[in-house]
């Protein structure tokens, strides 16, 4: 597993910075966003430091698939209403022009009654 000692998300995974954990296994960590845009807003991140979606390669296919399959289960667990009346959004900002602020791959999972603060 690759770790960047300067990365805030790597520090959260290591427990050096507190977070409100949603989920954890050997490869994936999920935690609530500290500045939520929606009633339900958490992030799914790989424990291995991957800077962005631009660095995802064939070796990450299983990990990315697991993250996307996990998202709906966690969204319901955290309070999103079921599909089709309910639902959630998955967002992955990539690079400066894509709005990425933390250089560690992360999926935002957002849901709950609208309107939301952003998006």
N, C-alpha and C positions, 0 to 999 in steps of 0.2 A: 504494500500500500504506500503510495506517495503522499507525503505531507509537506506543506509549506509553512514553516514556523512563523511567518509574518502574516498569514491569511487568517482573517477573523473567523471564518467558518471552520477552518482546521482547529482553531483554538476552542471553538464551541464544541466540536466533536470530542476534543481531548478533555473537556470539562474545565478548561482554564477560564472560560467566560460562561456565566450562567445562561441557561435558556429554559424555556418551557417545552420540554420534550413531548413529542407526539408519538414517536416510534423510533426504534433502533434495532438493527440486526448487524450481522458481520460486515455488510457492504453499504448500508443505507442508514441515514439519520434524518429525522424529520422534526421540526420545531416551529413554534408559533413565531410569526413575524413581529418584531417589536414596534413597527409602525404599520398596523394593518390597514388595508384599503377596503376591506369587506368584513362583515360579521365573522366569517370564517376565513382565516388567512394564515397558512403555514407554508413552510418550504420543505421540499424533499431534496436532499443532497447526497451525492456519493461520498463515502468516507475517504476514498482515495482522491487526492487533489487533482482534479481535471479543471483547467482554467475556464473553459467555456464550451459551449456546444460545438464551436469551430474545431476543437481538438478531439472530438469524439470520433473513434474509428471502429472498424469491424470487431476489435477486441472488446468493445464496450456494448455490443448488441444485447447480450443477456442482461447486463446491469440496467441499461436504459429500458428494456422491456419490463423488467421487474419493477422499476420505478413507476412506469405508466400503469401497470396492472395494480400496484399498491395504492395509487392516488384515489381511485373511487372509494375503496374501502375506508381509507383514512378520512376522506371528505365526509362520508356518512357518519363515521365515528365522532368527528369533531363538530357535527351539527348541521351539515348541509341536508336539505330535504331531498328525497329520492327523485330520480328521473321518472317521468318527463316534466312534471310541474316544477320540481326543484332543480338541482344541478349544481355545477361548479365550473370554473374556468381554470385551465392550466396554461401558464405563461412561462416562457424561457427567454429572457433577454440575453443577447449575445453581442459582445463588443460595445465600444463607445457609442456608435451610431444606433445600436439596437437597445440602448438604455441600460446596459449592464453596469452595476455599481460595484459589486463584489466579484473579484476575479476567481471564482470557484463555481463551477457548474451548479445551478440550482433551478428547480422548478417551483414556481409559485402556484399554490392551489388555493383558489378563492371562491367563496360561495356565500349563500345566505340571501335574505331579502334585499332587493334593490330599492333605491339607488345606492351604489357604492361610492366611496370617496373619489376613486379614480376608475377609469376604464368602463 
